[in-house]
Amino acid sequence: MAMAASEIEALIKAALPDARVTVEDLAGDGDHYAATVVSEQFRGLSRVKQHQIVYAALRGRMGGELHALALQTAAP
Amino acid sequence: MADTVFDRIKGDIEGNDVFLYMKGTPLFPQCGFSARVVQILSHVGVPFQSANVLEDMELREGVKQFSNWPTIPQLYVKGEFVGGCDIVTEMFQSGELETMLSEKGVATKAQA
């Protein structure tokens, strides 16, 4: 029940090819991460919409395999 | 089946200015993220109602589908989904939370 930081990054980049993604493992347990995602596709979108795009990129793992992801999103 | 839980959710969020779906209760939060949102709401001094999704699996899954948001806690103001712990924290730190509450006519400690 855990994910690798690289897997999270790859999934986000697959959905947002232009994104600059940083993923930090908060607790070393593969379950609690912090991520910042900067992408042009976020421009003009509310924070909720921006985060929903990232959650969709994680294809259902958010809240299941991935227990916690502290997310910071922004347009460049 | 989903309709009844969606109806319940609609009733919660439209029947209360500020409504928080959380793990545990405001007095006994059972998750750090839920606890943080409770702290923020108490700090801002806005009265709110809450539901403990740990006691109701149908609600716990239903609210995630309702808002298309995969995690708990979930904060609603005047029937609108505001966000989870990250967004509420960010909005609080930038002062946006209090601005949004006053714009929506929700009294906070500062104004009460």
N, CA and C atoms of all chains as a GROMACS GRO file, in nm:
protein
  564
    1MET      N    1   0.084  -0.120   0.000
    1MET     CA    2   0.000   0.000   0.000
    1MET      C    3   0.088   0.126   0.000
    2ALA      N    4   0.181   0.138  -0.089
    2ALA     CA    5   0.262   0.260  -0.089
    2ALA      C    6   0.301   0.290  -0.233
    3MET      N    7   0.348   0.409  -0.255
    3MET     CA    8   0.390   0.446  -0.391
    3MET      C    9   0.528   0.507  -0.386
    4ALA      N   10   0.600   0.500  -0.496
    4ALA     CA   11   0.733   0.562  -0.503
    4ALA      C   12   0.716   0.704  -0.556
    5ALA      N   13   0.802   0.792  -0.509
    5ALA     CA   14   0.795   0.931  -0.553
    5ALA      C   15   0.804   0.939  -0.706
    6SER      N   16   0.890   0.853  -0.761
    6SER     CA   17   0.911   0.860  -0.907
    6SER      C   18   0.782   0.822  -0.981
    7GLU      N   19   0.707   0.730  -0.920
    7GLU     CA   20   0.582   0.686  -0.985
    7GLU      C   21   0.480   0.802  -0.985
    8ILE      N   22   0.476   0.874  -0.874
    8ILE     CA   23   0.384   0.988  -0.862
    8ILE      C   24   0.420   1.092  -0.969
    9GLU      N   25   0.551   1.120  -0.975
    9GLU     CA   26   0.598   1.220  -1.071
    9GLU      C   27   0.564   1.178  -1.215
   10ALA      N   28   0.588   1.050  -1.243
   10ALA     CA   29   0.564   1.001  -1.380
   10ALA      C   30   0.415   1.012  -1.417
   11LEU      N   31   0.329   0.977  -1.322
   11LEU     CA   32   0.185   0.983  -1.350
   11LEU      C   33   0.141   1.128  -1.376
   12ILE      N   34   0.193   1.220  -1.295
   12ILE     CA   35   0.153   1.360  -1.313
   12ILE      C   36   0.205   1.412  -1.446
   13LYS      N   37   0.328   1.376  -1.478
   13LYS     CA   38   0.387   1.425  -1.605
   13LYS      C   39   0.318   1.363  -1.725
   14ALA      N   40   0.266   1.242  -1.708
   14ALA     CA   41   0.196   1.179  -1.821
   14ALA      C   42   0.070   1.260  -1.855
   15ALA      N   43   0.009   1.315  -1.750
   15ALA     CA   44  -0.114   1.392  -1.775
   15ALA      C   45  -0.082   1.539  -1.805
   16LEU      N   46   0.032   1.586  -1.749
   16LEU     CA   47   0.068   1.727  -1.769
   16LEU      C   48   0.212   1.733  -1.821
   17PRO      N   49   0.231   1.707  -1.949
   17PRO     CA   50   0.368   1.695  -2.004
   17PRO      C   51   0.455   1.818  -1.977
   18ASP      N   52   0.394   1.936  -1.968
   18ASP     CA   53   0.477   2.058  -1.951
   18ASP      C   54   0.508   2.085  -1.804
   19ALA      N   55   0.455   2.002  -1.716
   19ALA     CA   56   0.461   2.038  -1.573
   19ALA      C   57   0.602   2.024  -1.515
   20ARG      N   58   0.632   2.119  -1.422
   20ARG     CA   59   0.752   2.102  -1.338
   20ARG      C   60   0.700   2.040  -1.208
   21VAL      N   61   0.748   1.922  -1.177
   21VAL     CA   62   0.695   1.847  -1.062
   21VAL      C   63   0.806   1.819  -0.960
   22THR      N   64   0.779   1.849  -0.833
   22THR     CA   65   0.874   1.805  -0.729
   22THR      C   66   0.793   1.723  -0.630
   23VAL      N   67   0.846   1.610  -0.590
   23VAL     CA   68   0.775   1.522  -0.496
   23VAL      C   69   0.867   1.494  -0.378
   24GLU      N   70   0.815   1.514  -0.259
   24GLU     CA   71   0.898   1.495  -0.139
   24GLU      C   72   0.829   1.392  -0.049
   25ASP      N   73   0.905   1.294  -0.004
   25ASP     CA   74   0.848   1.191   0.083
   25ASP      C   75   0.852   1.245   0.227
   26LEU      N   76   0.738   1.273   0.283
   26LEU     CA   77   0.734   1.340   0.414
   26LEU      C   78   0.770   1.247   0.529
   27ALA      N   79   0.725   1.123   0.517
   27ALA     CA   80   0.740   1.038   0.635
   27ALA      C   81   0.827   0.916   0.608
   28GLY      N   82   0.876   0.903   0.483
   28GLY     CA   83   0.962   0.789   0.454
   28GLY      C   84   0.886   0.658   0.449
   29ASP      N   85   0.751   0.668   0.444
   29ASP     CA   86   0.674   0.542   0.444
   29ASP      C   87   0.604   0.519   0.310
   30GLY      N   88   0.633   0.608   0.213
   30GLY     CA   89   0.572   0.586   0.082
   30GLY      C   90   0.424   0.616   0.082
   31ASP      N   91   0.375   0.678   0.187
   31ASP     CA   92   0.232   0.702   0.201
   31ASP      C   93   0.198   0.849   0.220
   32HIS      N   94   0.297   0.926   0.261
   32HIS     CA   95   0.273   1.068   0.291
   32HIS      C   96   0.371   1.153   0.212
   33TYR      N   97   0.320   1.217   0.110
   33TYR     CA   98   0.408   1.296   0.023
   33TYR      C   99   0.364   1.440   0.019
   34ALA      N  100   0.457   1.527  -0.021
   34ALA     CA  101   0.423   1.666  -0.056
   34ALA      C  102   0.467   1.682  -0.200
   35ALA      N  103   0.386   1.749  -0.278
   35ALA     CA  104   0.423   1.768  -0.419
   35ALA      C  105   0.389   1.910  -0.461
   36THR      N  106   0.476   1.966  -0.545
   36THR     CA  107   0.441   2.093  -0.608
   36THR      C  108   0.436   2.067  -0.758
   37VAL      N  109   0.334   2.121  -0.820
   37VAL     CA  110   0.315   2.100  -0.964
   37VAL      C  111   0.289   2.237  -1.028
   38VAL      N  112   0.376   2.272  -1.122
   38VAL     CA  113   0.360   2.401  -1.191
   38VAL      C  114   0.334   2.370  -1.338
   39SER      N  115   0.219   2.415  -1.387
   39SER     CA  116   0.185   2.384  -1.527
   39SER      C  117   0.102   2.496  -1.588
   40GLU      N  118   0.124   2.518  -1.715
   40GLU     CA  119   0.050   2.620  -1.788
   40GLU      C  120  -0.100   2.588  -1.788
   41GLN      N  121  -0.132   2.460  -1.781
   41GLN     CA  122  -0.274   2.420  -1.788
   41GLN      C  123  -0.352   2.464  -1.664
   42PHE      N  124  -0.281   2.510  -1.560
   42PHE     CA  125  -0.352   2.555  -1.439
   42PHE      C  126  -0.396   2.700  -1.451
   43ARG      N  127  -0.340   2.771  -1.550
   43ARG     CA  128  -0.367   2.916  -1.558
   43ARG      C  129  -0.518   2.942  -1.560
   44GLY      N  130  -0.562   3.032  -1.469
   44GLY     CA  131  -0.702   3.073  -1.466
   44GLY      C  132  -0.794   2.974  -1.397
   45LEU      N  133  -0.740   2.861  -1.349
   45LEU     CA  134  -0.827   2.763  -1.283
   45LEU      C  135  -0.825   2.783  -1.132
   46SER      N  136  -0.936   2.750  -1.068
   46SER     CA  137  -0.939   2.761  -0.921
   46SER      C  138  -0.847   2.654  -0.863
   47ARG      N  139  -0.808   2.672  -0.736
   47ARG     CA  140  -0.720   2.572  -0.672
   47ARG      C  141  -0.786   2.434  -0.675
   48VAL      N  142  -0.916   2.432  -0.647
   48VAL     CA  143  -0.985   2.302  -0.644
   48VAL      C  144  -0.970   2.234  -0.780
   49LYS      N  145  -0.992   2.310  -0.887
   49LYS     CA  146  -0.982   2.249  -1.023
   49LYS      C  147  -0.837   2.203  -1.047
   50GLN      N  148  -0.742   2.284  -1.007
   50GLN     CA  149  -0.602   2.248  -1.029
   50GLN      C  150  -0.571   2.115  -0.957
   51HIS      N  151  -0.612   2.109  -0.832
   51HIS     CA  152  -0.583   1.985  -0.757
   51HIS      C  153  -0.658   1.866  -0.817
   52GLN      N  154  -0.781   1.891  -0.867
   52GLN     CA  155  -0.858   1.779  -0.924
   52GLN      C  156  -0.787   1.723  -1.047
   53ILE      N  157  -0.719   1.812  -1.122
   53ILE     CA  158  -0.645   1.764  -1.240
   53ILE      C  159  -0.532   1.671  -1.195
   54VAL      N  160  -0.464   1.710  -1.087
   54VAL     CA  161  -0.354   1.626  -1.038
   54VAL      C  162  -0.410   1.494  -0.985
   55TYR      N  163  -0.521   1.500  -0.912
   55TYR     CA  164  -0.580   1.375  -0.859
   55TYR      C  165  -0.621   1.283  -0.973
   56ALA      N  166  -0.674   1.344  -1.080
   56ALA     CA  167  -0.717   1.260  -1.195
   56ALA      C  168  -0.594   1.194  -1.257
   57ALA      N  169  -0.483   1.269  -1.259
   57ALA     CA  170  -0.360   1.214  -1.317
   57ALA      C  171  -0.313   1.093  -1.237
   58LEU      N  172  -0.345   1.092  -1.108
   58LEU     CA  173  -0.302   0.980  -1.022
   58LEU      C  174  -0.395   0.861  -1.032
   59ARG      N  175  -0.494   0.874  -1.120
   59ARG     CA  176  -0.584   0.764  -1.156
   59ARG      C  177  -0.633   0.684  -1.034
   60GLY      N  178  -0.698   0.753  -0.946
   60GLY     CA  179  -0.768   0.681  -0.840
   60GLY      C  180  -0.681   0.636  -0.725
   61ARG      N  181  -0.552   0.661  -0.731
   61ARG     CA  182  -0.468   0.615  -0.618
   61ARG      C  183  -0.478   0.710  -0.499
   62MET      N  184  -0.520   0.832  -0.529
   62MET     CA  185  -0.526   0.931  -0.421
   62MET      C  186  -0.635   0.891  -0.322
   63GLY      N  187  -0.599   0.883  -0.197
   63GLY     CA  188  -0.697   0.847  -0.095
   63GLY      C  189  -0.698   0.696  -0.074
   64GLY      N  190  -0.637   0.621  -0.163
   64GLY     CA  191  -0.631   0.476  -0.144
   64GLY      C  192  -0.487   0.437  -0.120
   65GLU      N  193  -0.417   0.398  -0.229
   65GLU     CA  194  -0.275   0.360  -0.218
   65GLU      C  195  -0.195   0.476  -0.160
   66LEU      N  196  -0.235   0.596  -0.202
   66LEU     CA  197  -0.162   0.715  -0.158
   66LEU      C  198  -0.247   0.784  -0.052
   67HIS      N  199  -0.203   0.772   0.073
   67HIS     CA  200  -0.289   0.822   0.181
   67HIS      C  201  -0.291   0.973   0.188
   68ALA      N  202  -0.173   1.032   0.175
   68ALA     CA  203  -0.170   1.178   0.192
   68ALA      C  204  -0.076   1.241   0.090
   69LEU      N  205  -0.126   1.345   0.025
   69LEU     CA  206  -0.042   1.418  -0.070
   69LEU      C  207  -0.067   1.566  -0.047
   70ALA      N  208   0.027   1.631   0.021
   70ALA     CA  209   0.013   1.775   0.043
   70ALA      C  210   0.047   1.842  -0.090
   71LEU      N  211  -0.050   1.909  -0.147
   71LEU     CA  212  -0.035   1.954  -0.286
   71LEU      C  213  -0.027   2.107  -0.295
   72GLN      N  214   0.070   2.151  -0.373
   72GLN     CA  215   0.080   2.294  -0.405
   72GLN      C  216   0.080   2.303  -0.557
   73THR      N  217  -0.015   2.376  -0.613
   73THR     CA  218  -0.018   2.386  -0.760
   73THR      C  219  -0.014   2.533  -0.800
   74ALA      N  220   0.038   2.558  -0.920
   74ALA     CA  221   0.043   2.697  -0.968
   74ALA      C  222   0.066   2.697  -1.119
   75ALA      N  223   0.031   2.806  -1.181
   75ALA     CA  224   0.068   2.828  -1.321
   75ALA      C  225   0.202   2.900  -1.319
   76PRO      N  226   0.283   2.880  -1.421
   76PRO     CA  227   0.417   2.942  -1.419
   76PRO      C  228   0.408   3.096  -1.417
   77MET      N  229  -2.943   0.421  -0.463
   77MET     CA  230  -2.870   0.426  -0.335
   77MET      C  231  -2.794   0.559  -0.330
   78ALA      N  232  -2.720   0.590  -0.438
   78ALA     CA  233  -2.636   0.709  -0.430
   78ALA      C  234  -2.725   0.832  -0.408
   79ASP      N  235  -2.851   0.827  -0.465
   79ASP     CA  236  -2.930   0.949  -0.451
   79ASP      C  237  -2.951   0.985  -0.306
   80THR      N  238  -2.982   0.884  -0.224
   80THR     CA  239  -3.015   0.922  -0.086
   80THR      C  240  -2.895   0.986  -0.017
   81VAL      N  241  -2.771   0.934  -0.042
   81VAL     CA  242  -2.656   0.995   0.026
   81VAL      C  243  -2.629   1.133  -0.033
   82PHE      N  244  -2.651   1.148  -0.163
   82PHE     CA  245  -2.633   1.281  -0.223
   82PHE      C  246  -2.738   1.378  -0.167
   83ASP      N  247  -2.859   1.326  -0.148
   83ASP     CA  248  -2.964   1.413  -0.090
   83ASP      C  249  -2.923   1.455   0.051
   84ARG      N  250  -2.869   1.360   0.125
   84ARG     CA  251  -2.828   1.391   0.263
   84ARG      C  252  -2.718   1.498   0.261
   85ILE      N  253  -2.623   1.479   0.167
   85ILE     CA  254  -2.512   1.575   0.159
   85ILE      C  255  -2.565   1.713   0.123
   86LYS      N  256  -2.653   1.714   0.024
   86LYS     CA  257  -2.712   1.844  -0.016
   86LYS      C  258  -2.781   1.908   0.105
   87GLY      N  259  -2.852   1.828   0.180
   87GLY     CA  260  -2.921   1.880   0.300
   87GLY      C  261  -2.822   1.939   0.399
   88ASP      N  262  -2.711   1.867   0.419
   88ASP     CA  263  -2.608   1.916   0.513
   88ASP      C  264  -2.552   2.050   0.467
   89ILE      N  265  -2.508   2.055   0.341
   89ILE     CA  266  -2.431   2.172   0.299
   89ILE      C  267  -2.520   2.292   0.267
   90GLU      N  268  -2.648   2.262   0.236
   90GLU     CA  269  -2.738   2.377   0.210
   90GLU      C  270  -2.806   2.421   0.339
   91GLY      N  271  -2.807   2.331   0.436
   91GLY     CA  272  -2.874   2.364   0.562
   91GLY      C  273  -2.782   2.433   0.662
   92ASN      N  274  -2.655   2.439   0.628
   92ASN     CA  275  -2.558   2.501   0.719
   92ASN      C  276  -2.462   2.590   0.643
   93ASP      N  277  -2.439   2.711   0.690
   93ASP     CA  278  -2.347   2.801   0.619
   93ASP      C  279  -2.212   2.735   0.600
   94VAL      N  280  -2.159   2.677   0.708
   94VAL     CA  281  -2.026   2.616   0.700
   94VAL      C  282  -2.039   2.471   0.746
   95PHE      N  283  -2.000   2.378   0.661
   95PHE     CA  284  -2.013   2.236   0.695
   95PHE      C  285  -1.883   2.163   0.662
   96LEU      N  286  -1.838   2.080   0.759
   96LEU     CA  287  -1.710   2.010   0.742
   96LEU      C  288  -1.729   1.859   0.753
   97TYR      N  289  -1.694   1.788   0.647
   97TYR     CA  290  -1.690   1.641   0.655
   97TYR      C  291  -1.550   1.607   0.703
   98MET      N  292  -1.542   1.535   0.813
   98MET     CA  293  -1.411   1.510   0.874
   98MET      C  294  -1.404   1.370   0.931
   99LYS      N  295  -1.282   1.333   0.971
   99LYS     CA  296  -1.262   1.206   1.042
   99LYS      C  297  -1.258   1.239   1.189
  100GLY      N  298  -1.358   1.186   1.262
  100GLY     CA  299  -1.366   1.219   1.403
  100GLY      C  300  -1.461   1.336   1.422
  101THR      N  301  -1.449   1.401   1.538
  101THR     CA  302  -1.536   1.515   1.567
  101THR      C  303  -1.447   1.634   1.601
  102PRO      N  304  -1.505   1.757   1.598
  102PRO     CA  305  -1.421   1.873   1.632
  102PRO      C  306  -1.350   1.857   1.768
  103LEU      N  307  -1.420   1.795   1.863
  103LEU     CA  308  -1.355   1.777   1.995
  103LEU      C  309  -1.251   1.667   1.989
  104PHE      N  310  -1.282   1.561   1.911
  104PHE     CA  311  -1.188   1.447   1.904
  104PHE      C  312  -1.159   1.413   1.757
  105PRO      N  313  -1.081   1.501   1.690
  105PRO     CA  314  -1.047   1.468   1.551
  105PRO      C  315  -0.960   1.344   1.548
  106GLN      N  316  -0.980   1.260   1.448
  106GLN     CA  317  -0.902   1.136   1.441
  106GLN      C  318  -0.812   1.134   1.319
  107CYS      N  319  -0.773   1.254   1.274
  107CYS     CA  320  -0.681   1.260   1.159
  107CYS      C  321  -0.622   1.400   1.163
  108GLY      N  322  -0.490   1.406   1.139
  108GLY     CA  323  -0.419   1.534   1.150
  108GLY      C  324  -0.474   1.640   1.056
  109PHE      N  325  -0.512   1.596   0.936
  109PHE     CA  326  -0.561   1.693   0.838
  109PHE      C  327  -0.696   1.748   0.882
  110SER      N  328  -0.783   1.660   0.932
  110SER     CA  329  -0.914   1.706   0.981
  110SER      C  330  -0.894   1.798   1.100
  111ALA      N  331  -0.801   1.762   1.187
  111ALA     CA  332  -0.776   1.844   1.306
  111ALA      C  333  -0.731   1.984   1.267
  112ARG      N  334  -0.646   1.990   1.161
  112ARG     CA  335  -0.596   2.123   1.122
  112ARG      C  336  -0.710   2.212   1.073
  113VAL      N  337  -0.802   2.157   0.995
  113VAL     CA  338  -0.913   2.240   0.943
  113VAL      C  339  -1.000   2.287   1.060
  114VAL      N  340  -1.021   2.198   1.158
  114VAL     CA  341  -1.100   2.238   1.276
  114VAL      C  342  -1.030   2.354   1.347
  115GLN      N  343  -0.897   2.343   1.361
  115GLN     CA  344  -0.820   2.451   1.427
  115GLN      C  345  -0.837   2.583   1.352
  116ILE      N  346  -0.827   2.575   1.220
  116ILE     CA  347  -0.838   2.697   1.139
  116ILE      C  348  -0.976   2.760   1.156
  117LEU      N  349  -1.080   2.678   1.148
  117LEU     CA  350  -1.216   2.732   1.162
  117LEU      C  351  -1.236   2.792   1.301
  118SER      N  352  -1.180   2.726   1.402
  118SER     CA  353  -1.194   2.781   1.539
  118SER      C  354  -1.114   2.910   1.552
  119HIS      N  355  -0.996   2.912   1.489
  119HIS     CA  356  -0.912   3.033   1.497
  119HIS      C  357  -0.984   3.151   1.431
  120VAL      N  358  -1.044   3.122   1.315
  120VAL     CA  359  -1.116   3.229   1.243
  120VAL      C  360  -1.244   3.264   1.321
  121GLY      N  361  -1.288   3.169   1.404
  121GLY     CA  362  -1.405   3.197   1.489
  121GLY      C  363  -1.536   3.187   1.414
  122VAL      N  364  -1.538   3.095   1.312
  122VAL     CA  365  -1.663   3.081   1.238
  122VAL      C  366  -1.734   2.955   1.290
  123PRO      N  367  -1.862   2.969   1.328
  123PRO     CA  368  -1.935   2.850   1.373
  123PRO      C  369  -1.954   2.753   1.256
  124PHE      N  370  -1.946   2.624   1.284
  124PHE     CA  371  -1.965   2.528   1.174
  124PHE      C  372  -2.026   2.398   1.227
  125GLN      N  373  -2.088   2.326   1.137
  125GLN     CA  374  -2.140   2.193   1.170
  125GLN      C  375  -2.047   2.091   1.105
  126SER      N  376  -2.046   1.966   1.156
  126SER     CA  377  -1.957   1.868   1.094
  126SER      C  378  -2.020   1.729   1.096
  127ALA      N  379  -1.964   1.641   1.017
  127ALA     CA  380  -2.009   1.501   1.015
  127ALA      C  381  -1.885   1.414   1.025
  128ASN      N  382  -1.895   1.308   1.104
  128ASN     CA  383  -1.782   1.216   1.123
  128ASN      C  384  -1.795   1.101   1.022
  129VAL      N  385  -1.716   1.108   0.915
  129VAL     CA  386  -1.731   1.007   0.809
  129VAL      C  387  -1.684   0.869   0.855
  130LEU      N  388  -1.612   0.865   0.965
  130LEU     CA  389  -1.566   0.733   1.013
  130LEU      C  390  -1.682   0.650   1.068
  131GLU      N  391  -1.791   0.721   1.098
  131GLU     CA  392  -1.908   0.649   1.151
  131GLU      C  393  -2.006   0.614   1.042
  132ASP      N  394  -1.973   0.653   0.916
  132ASP     CA  395  -2.074   0.634   0.811
  132ASP      C  396  -2.003   0.613   0.677
  133MET      N  397  -1.977   0.486   0.644
  133MET     CA  398  -1.899   0.454   0.524
  133MET      C  399  -1.968   0.505   0.396
  134GLU      N  400  -2.103   0.498   0.397
  134GLU     CA  401  -2.176   0.541   0.278
  134GLU      C  402  -2.151   0.691   0.255
  135LEU      N  403  -2.151   0.766   0.365
  135LEU     CA  404  -2.126   0.910   0.356
  135LEU      C  405  -1.982   0.935   0.314
  136ARG      N  406  -1.890   0.856   0.371
  136ARG     CA  407  -1.747   0.874   0.342
  136ARG      C  408  -1.719   0.857   0.194
  137GLU      N  409  -1.781   0.760   0.132
  137GLU     CA  410  -1.758   0.740  -0.012
  137GLU      C  411  -1.845   0.836  -0.095
  138GLY      N  412  -1.968   0.856  -0.046
  138GLY     CA  413  -2.063   0.941  -0.119
  138GLY      C  414  -2.011   1.083  -0.136
  139VAL      N  415  -1.950   1.138  -0.030
  139VAL     CA  416  -1.906   1.279  -0.038
  139VAL      C  417  -1.788   1.292  -0.135
  140LYS      N  418  -1.709   1.186  -0.147
  140LYS     CA  419  -1.597   1.192  -0.242
  140LYS      C  420  -1.649   1.197  -0.385
  141GLN      N  421  -1.755   1.121  -0.410
  141GLN     CA  422  -1.812   1.125  -0.546
  141GLN      C  423  -1.883   1.258  -0.569
  142PHE      N  424  -1.951   1.303  -0.464
  142PHE     CA  425  -2.031   1.426  -0.476
  142PHE      C  426  -1.945   1.544  -0.521
  143SER      N  427  -1.825   1.552  -0.460
  143SER     CA  428  -1.742   1.670  -0.490
  143SER      C  429  -1.630   1.637  -0.588
  144ASN      N  430  -1.623   1.510  -0.630
  144ASN     CA  431  -1.511   1.466  -0.715
  144ASN      C  432  -1.378   1.503  -0.649
  145TRP      N  433  -1.372   1.466  -0.518
  145TRP     CA  434  -1.251   1.498  -0.439
  145TRP      C  435  -1.220   1.373  -0.357
  146PRO      N  436  -1.101   1.316  -0.370
  146PRO     CA  437  -1.076   1.182  -0.318
  146PRO      C  438  -1.046   1.170  -0.170
  147THR      N  439  -1.036   1.283  -0.101
  147THR     CA  440  -0.993   1.270   0.039
  147THR      C  441  -1.086   1.344   0.134
  148ILE      N  442  -1.067   1.313   0.262
  148ILE     CA  443  -1.138   1.381   0.371
  148ILE      C  444  -1.030   1.448   0.452
  149PRO      N  445  -1.044   1.570   0.506
  149PRO     CA  446  -1.167   1.647   0.523
  149PRO      C  447  -1.209   1.720   0.397
  150GLN      N  448  -1.336   1.760   0.399
  150GLN     CA  449  -1.389   1.844   0.292
  150GLN      C  450  -1.471   1.957   0.354
  151LEU      N  451  -1.437   2.080   0.316
  151LEU     CA  452  -1.507   2.196   0.373
  151LEU      C  453  -1.602   2.256   0.270
  152TYR      N  454  -1.724   2.285   0.314
  152TYR     CA  455  -1.825   2.348   0.229
  152TYR      C  456  -1.871   2.478   0.295
  153VAL      N  457  -1.881   2.584   0.214
  153VAL     CA  458  -1.935   2.711   0.265
  153VAL      C  459  -2.050   2.752   0.174
  154LYS      N  460  -2.164   2.776   0.234
  154LYS     CA  461  -2.286   2.813   0.159
  154LYS      C  462  -2.309   2.715   0.042
  155GLY      N  463  -2.296   2.588   0.074
  155GLY     CA  464  -2.329   2.485  -0.025
  155GLY      C  465  -2.221   2.461  -0.129
  156GLU      N  466  -2.109   2.535  -0.120
  156GLU     CA  467  -2.004   2.520  -0.223
  156GLU      C  468  -1.882   2.452  -0.165
  157PHE      N  469  -1.823   2.362  -0.244
  157PHE     CA  470  -1.701   2.293  -0.198
  157PHE      C  471  -1.585   2.391  -0.201
  158VAL      N  472  -1.519   2.408  -0.086
  158VAL     CA  473  -1.406   2.501  -0.078
  158VAL      C  474  -1.275   2.427  -0.099
  159GLY      N  475  -1.260   2.313  -0.033
  159GLY     CA  476  -1.137   2.236  -0.053
  159GLY      C  477  -1.109   2.145   0.064
  160GLY      N  478  -0.991   2.080   0.056
  160GLY     CA  479  -0.947   1.993   0.165
  160GLY      C  480  -0.849   2.070   0.252
  161CYS      N  481  -0.767   1.994   0.325
  161CYS     CA  482  -0.677   2.057   0.424
  161CYS      C  483  -0.580   2.153   0.357
  162ASP      N  484  -0.520   2.113   0.246
  162ASP     CA  485  -0.420   2.198   0.180
  162ASP      C  486  -0.477   2.333   0.142
  163ILE      N  487  -0.591   2.326   0.072
  163ILE     CA  488  -0.649   2.450   0.017
  163ILE      C  489  -0.698   2.539   0.131
  164VAL      N  490  -0.762   2.480   0.232
  164VAL     CA  491  -0.812   2.563   0.342
  164VAL      C  492  -0.694   2.627   0.414
  165THR      N  493  -0.584   2.550   0.431
  165THR     CA  494  -0.466   2.606   0.497
  165THR      C  495  -0.408   2.721   0.415
  166GLU      N  496  -0.394   2.698   0.284
  166GLU     CA  497  -0.339   2.802   0.195
  166GLU      C  498  -0.426   2.929   0.199
  167MET      N  499  -0.557   2.907   0.193
  167MET     CA  500  -0.649   3.022   0.194
  167MET      C  501  -0.641   3.095   0.327
  168PHE      N  502  -0.627   3.019   0.435
  168PHE     CA  503  -0.618   3.082   0.568
  168PHE      C  504  -0.491   3.166   0.577
  169GLN      N  505  -0.378   3.108   0.532
  169GLN     CA  506  -0.250   3.180   0.543
  169GLN      C  507  -0.250   3.307   0.459
  170SER      N  508  -0.322   3.304   0.345
  170SER     CA  509  -0.321   3.422   0.257
  170SER      C  510  -0.432   3.519   0.295
  171GLY      N  511  -0.516   3.481   0.391
  171GLY     CA  512  -0.626   3.571   0.431
  171GLY      C  513  -0.748   3.556   0.343
  172GLU      N  514  -0.735   3.469   0.239
  172GLU     CA  515  -0.846   3.451   0.143
  172GLU      C  516  -0.967   3.387   0.211
  173LEU      N  517  -0.941   3.303   0.312
  173LEU     CA  518  -1.053   3.231   0.375
  173LEU      C  519  -1.148   3.331   0.442
  174GLU      N  520  -1.089   3.422   0.518
  174GLU     CA  521  -1.174   3.521   0.588
  174GLU      C  522  -1.243   3.613   0.489
  175THR      N  523  -1.172   3.649   0.382
  175THR     CA  524  -1.234   3.734   0.278
  175THR      C  525  -1.354   3.662   0.218
  176MET      N  526  -1.332   3.535   0.182
  176MET     CA  527  -1.440   3.458   0.119
  176MET      C  528  -1.558   3.445   0.214
  177LEU      N  529  -1.532   3.420   0.341
  177LEU     CA  530  -1.641   3.404   0.438
  177LEU      C  531  -1.722   3.534   0.448
  178SER      N  532  -1.650   3.647   0.456
  178SER     CA  533  -1.726   3.772   0.472
  178SER      C  534  -1.801   3.805   0.343
  179GLU      N  535  -1.739   3.774   0.227
  179GLU     CA  536  -1.809   3.800   0.100
  179GLU      C  537  -1.937   3.718   0.092
  180LYS      N  538  -1.934   3.599   0.154
  180LYS     CA  539  -2.054   3.515   0.147
  180LYS      C  540  -2.148   3.541   0.265
  181GLY      N  541  -2.113   3.645   0.342
  181GLY     CA  542  -2.202   3.684   0.451
  181GLY      C  543  -2.201   3.588   0.567
  182VAL      N  544  -2.084   3.523   0.590
  182VAL     CA  545  -2.076   3.431   0.705
  182VAL      C  546  -1.997   3.504   0.814
  183ALA      N  547  -2.062   3.524   0.930
  183ALA     CA  548  -1.996   3.603   1.036
  183ALA      C  549  -1.882   3.523   1.096
  184THR      N  550  -1.770   3.592   1.123
  184THR     CA  551  -1.659   3.525   1.193
  184THR      C  552  -1.637   3.599   1.324
  185LYS      N  553  -1.548   3.547   1.408
  185LYS     CA  554  -1.524   3.604   1.542
  185LYS      C  555  -1.498   3.754   1.528
  186ALA      N  556  -1.414   3.786   1.427
  186ALA     CA  557  -1.372   3.926   1.413
  186ALA      C  558  -1.496   4.015   1.399
  187GLN      N  559  -1.596   3.964   1.325
  187GLN     CA  560  -1.711   4.053   1.301
  187GLN      C  561  -1.821   4.030   1.404
  188ALA      N  562  -1.821   3.913   1.470
  188ALA     CA  563  -1.938   3.878   1.554
  188ALA      C  564  -1.946   3.971   1.674
   0.00000   0.00000   0.00000
